[in-house]
Amino acid sequence: MTVRAHVADRIGMPRKKVAQTTLESPRGVASYDEAKAWMATRRIDDVECIVPDQSGVARGKLMPASKFFEGRVMNMPESIFYQTISGDYPDLSDISGLDPSDGDLKFVPDFATLCIVPWEDEPTAQVVHDAYHGDGRVVELAPRHVLRRVLKLFEGRGWKPVVAPEVEFYLVRPNTDPDYPLEPPIGRSGRAETGRKSFSISAVNEFDPLFDDIYDYSEAQGLEIDTLIHEEGAAQMEINLRHGEPLELADQVFLFKRTIREAALKHNIYATFMAKPIAREPGSAMHIHQSILDAETGRNIFSGEDGEPTPEFYSFIAGLQEYLPAVMGILAPYVNSYRRLARYTAAPINIQWGIDNRTVGLRIPTSNPDARRVENRVPSSDANPYLAIAASLACGWLGIEKGLKPTDPIKGSARELPYDLPRGLLEAVAAFQECEPLRELFGDTFVSVYSAIKQEEFETFMRVISPWEREYLLLNV
């Protein structure tokens, strides 16, 4: 099936989900025995046991399927949750509650995530694992547990958050020398893309074979793409996922990123989720649509029986306005992330809100009352999806808990308004460390360790001399 056969997806018409039995399902089983049967049916040789770290990178081990079912528990050191994106480790000696011996953690498979690895030559399965201490306690630093911690707050009120991420990324030519800037790849026309081609079908069709593979790989893993579009930048794309339960959607974004990169490599192209990979092109975002349902009735609590917005809706917005600046170290986790947040671009620079307004940080899409939601346009595509969704929901939760009131909605452009968001990583980290409500919600250990990781990454960045410095300082100062 070619990408042209998926045009309905691109214009917002999702594929129908086919009801399947457990063993026929491409994704997820309920138990150990079902997992064993599922793998036997597919003659799986190897199993990738993976864990998302603080950066959203897949860590783990590869083992033969026969060994996987021998009852062995996968062990890895706790330091996998301390590692920076460059592979370094911060000094954590002054943080209480950490084991200085760096002992092993136990990793338990979540069989709801079981699926094949479609790009491998041999039959291979993958399953996301959860981290536990030897005494059975959850590891507070593990991103999946961080998200679960936030979701339990909503569960305590009888609520179920619903999210729908939109993830932007660039296709670029292979780049093996980091001193050289990235360039758009060559499409089927034999030419690299130039200019702005937002929502262009022909620009997407330039890479038909690649997107065929993305769709095929996604279908094989049970990942549901809602729409695929061309964004503003040269060879910049966006994939929207169907709305659903936050942990499930975070898992899907985690796996989608890997899937898209692997599919691109097959075609001698890089796919990058850097927030600002090309200087003169727009940045890449991970917009998060959010609503909350009553667990018993399924009613959207953002809308009353009369269809009008509820106090919870306004307080959720107010919580995002109040606390998003303090979680920017999660939503924009790298030095590069802040290059995206530039005035007069598609990226927001403030936490204003408005109805169907794409110039603000918090957009309220036009919808019927049942679908009323808040679109958080602040996160960048380089963010860890588990932590970004957790942070966004946590801000809204605090707004509801405290009964906060939002500002008046913005009509017209907000691009002339002052910056409300931190301009750099260190400023964002300091705000996170100093925010007591967030520290209480996420826990002292997570806030301290995550902040230390970001500070260490900044120090690593500072050891690199940029082309700008050589251009303007070498002979002029």
N, C-alpha and C positions, 0 to 999 in steps of 0.2 A: 504494500500500500504506500503510495507516495504522499508527500506532504500536502499536495494539492487536494488529496482526499480528506484532509483534516481542516479544510477552510472553515467549516462550521465551528470548529473549536476556536479559531482565531477571532471570529466575530461574536463570540460569547455564547455559543450553543454547546453545552457540555455533552460529552458522549454518555449514553445510557450505561448505567452500572448493571452488569449481568449477575444475577443471583447464582452462586456457585456453592458446591459442597466444600467442606473443609479441605479434603485432599486435593480437590481441583483448584482451589483458590491459589492465585499466585503469591498471596501475601498473608502471613499470619495464621497460626494455629493456637489452640487453647491449652495444650499440655505437652509434657515430655514425650508421652507415647504417640500422640498425634504428630509431633515433630519428627519422630523416628520413622513413622509410616510415610509422612510427606517426603522425607529425603530418600527413603527407599524407592518410592514411586518414581522419583526423578533420577535415581542412581547417582546421587551426589557423592563425589569423591572427597572434596575438601570443604571445610567450613571456615569462613572468616568471622572471628569473634571480635566485634568492634565496640569501641567506647568513644563517645565524643568528649574531647578535652575542653579546656576553657576557651580555646580559639575556635572550637567547632571542627577540629581536625580529628580524623578517625585514627585512634590508637587501637592496639590489640594484637591478636595472634592468629596465625593460620594453622589449622590442625586437620589431620585426616578425619573424615566423618566417623570412622570406627572408633577413634580415640575420643571424639566428642561425646559419644554415647557410653563411654566406660564409667561415667559418673565422676570424672575429674572436674574439679573446680578451677577455673582459670584464675591465676594469680598474677598481679602486676604491682609494682611499687606505688605508694601513694603519691610519689613525686610526679606522676604523669599529669596530675592536676595542678602542679606548680609550674610547669614548663611554659616558657614564653614562645612566641611564634618563631623566634630565631633559634630555639633549642637551648636557651640558657635558663638559669634558675636564679630567682631573687634571693636575697638574704631574708630568711623568715625566722631568724633566731629569737626575735623579740615578740613573736606572736604565740600566745598561749593556746593550748589545746591541740598542738600538732605533735606528732611523734617524731623526735629528732632522729630515730634510727631508720626512718624511711622503710618501714616494714611493708609486707605484702598486704594488699587488699584482696577481697574475694569478689569475683565478678560473676553475676548470675544472669543467664540469658532471659530476655523478654521475648517469648515465642510469638507474641503478637507482631513482632517486627521481622519474622523469618521470611526470607525471599531469596531468589537466586541472584547470582552475580552474572548478568547476561553478557558481559564483554569478555569473560574468561573463556579460554579454549576448552578446558576441562569442566565437567559439571560441578559447579561451586555454589554453595549457599552462603548467606550472610545473616547474622543476627546481632542486634544491638543488645549490649549487656548493661546491667545496673551494678553499681559499686557498693560494697558493704564492708564494714570492719569485721574482724574475726569473731567478735561477740554478737554479730547480727545487726549492729547499728548501721543505719544508712550513712553514707559519706556525704556530709553537708556540702562539700565542694563540688560534687559531681553535678554537671549542668542539668541532667534529667531530674535529679532530686531537688535542685533549686526550683525548677518549674513546678514540680509536684507540691513543694512547700507553699507556693503561692496559690495553686489551685485548691488546696485544702481550706484556705481562707474562704473561698467562695462556696465550697461544699458545706462548710459550717453554717452558712446562711440558706442552704437549699438551692444554690444557684449553680449553673453550668456555663462557664464562658465558652464562646464560639469565636474562632479566628479564621481569617483567610489571608495568607501572605501573598504578596506580589514581589517577585524577585527579579531584579535587573542584572544583566551581565554583558560583557563585551566579548566578541570574537576577535582575536588578533593573530597576526603572523607569529610563528615560533620565534621566541626571543631568548637566546642563550647567553647574551652579554647584557647584564643589568645596566651598563653605562649607556646603552642605546635606548631611545624612546620606543614605545610600542606603536605598531602600525596596523591598520585594518587588513584583513586577509584578502586574498584573491578569490572571487566568486566564480560561478560557472561562465560568466561573460568574459573572464580573463582580465577583469579590471578590479582594482580596489574601490571600495565605496567612498564617495566624497559627498559633502553637503548634508542637509537635513532630510531624512526620509521617514518621518514619523508615520507609523501605521501603514507603511508601504508593503503591499503583498509581493510586488515584484522584487523588492529588496530582500524579503524573506526567502523567496524562491531562488535567489542566488545560491543559497546553501541547502537546497532541497535534500540532497543525500544525507547531510548531517542531521537535519531535523527529522528525517525518516528514522534514523538510528535513535535519536532521543525519544521519539514516540514509542518505538519498538522496545527499547530498553526500559522505558517507564512502564509500559503495559506488562512486560514480563515480571516487573517487581511489584505490580499492583499499585503503582503511583498514579494519581489522577490529575492530569493536566486539565485545567478549565479552559484557558485561552493562551495563545502564544502570539505576541505582536512584536513589531519592530519599534524600538524606542527612538529618541531624538538623535542620539549619537551615531557616528559611523560604525556600522556593524554592531550596534547595541540592541539587545533583545530583552524581552520581559516574558516571564512565564508566570501565570496566575494559577494558584491551586484552589481546588474546591474547598468551601468552608467546612469546618469540622472541629473536633475536640483538640485543644491546644497541644497536648503531648503528641498526639498522632500527627498533627500538622508540622510540629517541630521536627519529628522524625523524618517526615517526607522532605522538608527543606534540606535537612542534613544529607539525605540520600540523593536528592535531586542535584545538589551541587557536585557531588562525586560523579553522578551519572552524566551530567553535561560535560564535565571536564574529560571523562573517559571517551565519550562519543566524539568530542572535538579532536582529541589526540589521534583517533582512528583516521581522521581526515587531514592530519598534519596541520592542525589549527589549535591554538590555545584558547580556552575559555577562562576568563578571569572575573572574579567577583570583587576585585579591588574597588574601593569607593570612588577613586579618581585615577583611573589608569592612564588616561591620555590628557595632556595639559589643556588643550583647547576644545575638548569635548565635554559634554555634560557628565556628571557623576552618576553612579548607580546606587539605587535605593532598595530597601526591603520594606515596602509599605505593609502595615498590619491592620486589617479590618477587624474590629472587635465589637461583639455584642454579648449580652448575658441573658440566659434563659432561666426561667423557673424550672427546677428539676422535676417537679410533679406535673405541672400543667404544660410545659413546653412553651409558655408565653414569654415573649421578649420583654424583659422588665424595663427596657428603655421606652416602651410605649404603654400608655394607659388604655383602659377599656374604650375610651372615647377616641383613641388613636393619636392623642397628643403626647408630646414628650413628658416623661416623668421626672420627679426630682432626682432619682438615681441617675438618669441620663445626664442631667446638667452637672451633678456632682462628679460623675465619672470624667467628664470633660475638664472640670475644675481641678481634679486630682492630677490629670496629665499636665495641665498648665503649671501647677505648683511644683511637681516633682520631676518632670522630664529633664530639666537642666541638671539635676543631681544624678541621673542615671545615664548621662551621655557617655560616660566611660564604657558602658555596656552597649549602647546603641550605636556609638561611633568609636570603636575600640582601638584604633591605631592613629598614628600621626597623620597618615594619608587620608583618614576619614574626614578630617576637618577641611581638607582642600575642596571637598564636595559642597560644603555649606557656604556658598558664595552668593552674594546679592545679585539680583537680576538673572537668576538661573531657575531651573525647575525645582531645585532643592529649597526647602524652607530655611529661614534664618531666625524664626521666632516660634513661639508656642501659642499664637493666636488661633482662633477657630472661625469657621464660616460654613455656610450651606453651599455645597457643590463649588467650593473655592479652592483651587489648586495652588494658590500663592501663600497659603497659611500652613502651619505645621499640623493642624488638626482639621481635617476635612470631613464634613457630614454629607455623604453621598445622597443624592435624591433617591428615595425609595418609598415603598409602602410602609405602614407602621410596623408590620411583622418583621421587616428587614432593616429597621432603623439600627444604625451602627456608627461607630467612630473610626475613621481611617487615620492612623498615626503615620504621617509621612516623614517623620524625622529619622528613623533608623536607616543605616546604610547597608548595602548588600554584603559587606564583609563581616557583619555581626554574627555571633553565634546564635542560631535561631532559638535554641532553648532559653538562653539568657535574655535575648531581646524580647521574646514573648512574655517571659516572666516579669521583666522590668516594666513593660508597658502595662500589663494587667495589674501589677502591684501599685503603680501610680494611680490608676483609676480606682482601685480598691480603697486606697487611702482617702481619695476624694469623697467616696461614698461614706466611709466610716466617720469622717470628720464633718460631713455635711457641708463641704465647700461649695462656693458659688463661682461660676465662671464669669469672665469678662463678657461684654457685649460682643456678639458675632461681628466679624469684619465683612463689610460689603465693599467690593472693589478690590484693588490690589493691596497686599500687605508687604510688598517688596521694598517700599520706601521706609517702613517702620524700623526702629532700632533692633539690633541683635538681642534676642533673649537667651540664646544658647551659648555655652562655652565656646571660645574660639580655638581652644587647643586641648590636648590630652591631659596635661598636668592640671589645668584648671578644672577639667571634668572630674578627674580622680579626687582632687581635693574636695569638691562639692559632694561626692559620694561618701567620702570618709566622714564628713562633718554633718551629714543629714541623719539625725537620730531616729526618725520614724523608719527610714529605709534600713538603717543598721539593725534596728530591732526586728524588722520584718525578714531580712535576709540572714541575720545572724552575724555576730562579730567576726567569727573565723572567716566566713566567706568574704565579707567586705574587706578585711585586712589582707587576706591572701590575694584576692583579685586585684586590689589596688597595688600591692607590691609587684605583681606580674606586670601591670601596665607601666609602673615607674621604671622597672628594669628594661622594658622594651623601649621606653623613651631614651634611656641612657645608651642603649645599643644604637639607636638612630643618631644620637648626637656624636657618635664616633665616625660617622660618614660625612665626607665633604661633598657638597652638592655641586652640580654644574653651575647653578646660580652664583655660588661663591667664587668659583673659578672665573666666571664670565665678568662679574662686576667688581670683584675685590682684588684679583690677582695683580693687576697693573695700575689700579686706581687709588689705592689707599696707602 
